[in-house]
Amino acid sequence: MNRAELADFLRRGRARLDPSDVGLSAGARRRTPGLRREEVAQLAGMSVDYYTRLEQRRGPHPSRQMLTALARALRLTDAERDHLFHLAGQEPPRRGASSGHVRPGLLMILDRLHDLPASVLSDWGEVLAQNTMGVALTGEHVGTNLIRRWFTDPAARALFPADNHEAHGRAHVAGLRAVAAARPDDPGPAALVTELRAASGEFEAMWQSHDVVVRRPSPKRFMHPVVGVLDLDCEVLVGDGHDQLLIVHSARPGTETYERLELLRVIGVQDLSPSRP
C-alpha cells in the first residue's frame, strides 16, 4: 500500500469535483475548490474520520468494498479505479466481469435526476446506485440483487400487484438467462443461477421454460405504502459496455400518479406509515 500516493490521489480526485457534479448543493462560499472530506465520506458511505486518515497517510488498508465505494464517490473512470486499487495494494476487479463500479457518465445523469426515481443496475440485477427518489419509491437496496430478493424475500413483492408477480418473475429469469449465456466466464450470474435453482422451485420452473428477453421500457404499477398506487413509465438507458442499466421511472403530467409522485418527492424517505403499539 503506497500511503503517500494514495493520499495524493484522493486529494486530487476530491479537488476536481464540484458539488453539482455529484448532486450536492454548493451551500456557503468555499475557500478551496472541490468537495469537502465529509462530502466524499458521505458519498462513499464511510466515516469522516476513516476518510481523513486515508488522506493523512495514516489510514488502515481499505477493503475492496471500500475502494469500490471511493471510486464511485470520486466518479473515477475504469483506469483511475484500477490505479486506486493498485495504490491500496489490491488487485483491480477483473475486466470482462461485472465489477460494481458505476460508470461516471451514468452517475452524472443519476445525480441530476432530482425529481424522478432512478437507479443503476448491473444487467444481472445488482443494485449499484440509487438516487433519493429511487430510495423513496422502493427502499434502500444498494449492494443487493433484485433477482435474488424477488425469489427469496416475500417482502420484495409487496410493492407490486399480485397479478403482476408472474410476469415480473419471468422477466427476471429470462434476463438472467440471456446474461449468463452472453458472459459464461462471469462468475456472478452463473453463481446466482446455481443458487436460485436450488433455493426456489418457482425460479427452477421458470428457468426450465428457457425464455430469453432483453429489458425494455414498459409501464409498471407500484403499490406504495404511503402515497398509494403509482402507474409509472419505465425507461431503460444502457451504458457504454451494455452491462449497466440506468432505470428511470416517470409519470405523465396531469395524472393522479404525477401528483402522488410529487408528494413522494416532498416526503422523501420519511416513514409516515401508521405507528404500531
N, C-alpha and C positions, 0 to 999 in steps of 0.2 A: 504494500500500500504506500503510495507516494503522497504523504500528507500535504507537503508544500504545494505540489502541482494540483492536487485535488482541491485544496482550499482556494487557490488562484482561479481555477476553472469555474468553481461555484460562484465566486465573487463576480467574475466577468459575465457569466451567464445571467446572474441576477441583475447586473447593471444595464444590460442591453434591452431589458424588457420594461415597457411601460405598464402601469396598472390596467389600462384599457386593453392591452394585448391579452390579458388573462381574465377579462371580465370583472375587474375590480374598479371601484371608484378611486379617483386620484386623491380626493379629500383635500386636506390642507396643503399649502405650498411646501414642496420638498426641497431640502437643501442639496441633495445629491440625486442624480438620475437613477432610474431603475426601481426595482422592487425592494422593499424592506425585508430584513431577515424574517420577521414574523409573518410576512405575507407568503414567502416561499414555504415556510414551515406549515402554514395553514393549507396551502395548495397541495403539499406533499403528505399531509396527514401525520405530521410528526411534531414533537415538542420544539419550542423555540430554542430551549437550552441545547437540545441534541444538535439542531442545525447550526447553532452558533459555535459549538465546539468543533464541528467539521470545518467551518471557515477559519477557525483559530488554530488549526493543525493539531488539535488535541482530542479529537473525537475517536470513538471506537470504530472497528471495522464495520461499515454498513452492510446489511444483508442484501441479497439480491432483490428482495421485495422493496427495500428502502431505496435502492439505486433506481429501480424502475419508477418508483413514485417521484423521485427527484428529477429524473429525465422528463417525466410528464409535466411536472410543475414548471420546469425551465424551458419547456417547449423545444427539446433537443431533437435534432434530426437523427436518423439511424446511425450515421457516422459519429456524431457527437455523443450519442448514448453509448456506443461501443467504447469510445475514448474514456468516458466516465467510468465504465466498468473496469477498464484496464488500470486507470489511476487508483481505483479502490482495491486492486489486486484480485479482481474477479474475472471469470471468463464471460464475455458478452453472450447474450442469447443467440442461439444457433439460427443462422439465416435459413429461410425456407419454411420455418415453423412459426406458429403464432407466438409472439414474444410478450404480448401485453403492453407493448409500447405504442401509445396512440400517436399517430402521425400529426405533426404540428398543424398542418392545414385543416384537418378535421377538428382539432381542438380550438383553432381560431374561430371556426364557424360556430362551434358549440358555445363558446364564450359569448358570442354576440346574439344568441337566441334567448333573450331575457324573458319573453312572454309566451314561449311555446315549449311544451315538454319535449326534451330531446336527450338522446343517449348515443354513445358509441359502443358497438358490439363487435366482437370478432365474428367471422362467418360461421362459427360453430357454437355461438350462444354465450360467450364470455362477456360479461358487462365490464367494459373498460373505463367508461366515464359517463357521468350524468350531470345535467345542469340542475339548478334549483327546482325548476318546474317539473323536470323529469322525476325528481325525488318526491315532489308533492303529489304527482299522479300515481306512481307505482310503489314508492318507498325506496329506501337506500339499498342498492344491490350491487355496487361496485365490488368486484372480486368474486362474484358468484356466477354460476352458469344458469341461464334461463331454462335450458332444456332439462338439465338435472332437476331444477326446482319444480318444473312442471310435472315431472313423473314421480317425484319422491316427496314433495311437500304439498299437502292438500291446500294450504293457505295460498299457494301461488295461483290457484284457480278462482279465488274469491272475487277477484276484480272483473271476471268475465261471466256472462250469462251461461247457464248450464248447457243450453242448446248450441253453444259455440265451442264447447270443450273438445269435441272430437275433431273438428276442423283445425283448431289450434294445435292439437297433438299431432295430427297427421302432417301438418306443415312443418312442425319442429323436426319430426323424424325424417321426412323426405329431404329437408335442407341439410341435415346432418349426414345423410347418406351421400348426397352429392359432394360435400366437402371431403368426407372420408375417402371417396373414390378418387377425387382430384388430387389429394395430397396423402398418398399411402404412407409416406415416410414421416408425417407429422404425428408424434405420439399422442398429442392431446385429444383430437377427435376419435382416434382409434380406441384409446383407453375409455373414453366416455361411452362409446358404443358397447364395449365389453361390460362395463359397469351396469349400464341401464338394461341390457338384455338379461342380466342376472337378477336385477333388483325389481324390475317392473314387467309384469305379464302383459300389460297394455302396450308398453313400448315394444316388447318382443313380437306381439301380434302385428303391430303396425310395421315393424321392421321387415317382417316376413312378406308383407304386401309389395315391397320393392318399389314404392313410389319415389319419384325424384322430382323436386321442384326447386326453383330459384325464388328467393324472397322478392316479392313485387309490391308496389303501392296498393293499399286496399283499405276500405273503411273498417274501423274497429269500434266495438261498443264496450265501454268500461262502466262498471258498477262501483263508483267511488263512494266510500263510506261517509263522506262529509257533504259533497256537493251533488251527489246523485248520479243519474245516468248521463254519460258523455258519449255522443256519437262523433268520433273523430276520424279525420282522414289521416292516413299513414303514408309518409313519403320516405323512400329509402335512397340515400346517396351513397354510392360505392366509392371508397377511397382508392387512391393510387396503389396498385398491387392487388386490389379486389379481395382482400382478406379482412377488411374492416368496413363496417357499415355505420353510417350516421342515420339514425331513425328519428324522424320529426313528426309529431302529431299536431294537428291544427283543426280548427273549427271554422265553418263558414260564417262570415259576419251576418248579423241579424237573426241568427238561430238561437234557440234556447241553450244549446250546448255552448255557443260562443259566450253567452252571459255567464254560464256556470264556469267556463274556463277562466274568465276574467276574475270571478270570485275566488277560484283556486289560486290564481296568481297573488291576490291580496292576502289570502290566508297563509299561503306558503306551506311550510311543513309543520305548522301548529297542529296539535292534536285537539280537535274540537269535538271529538266523539263524546257521547254522554258518559259522565263519570259513573263508576260502579262502586257499590259498597265495599 
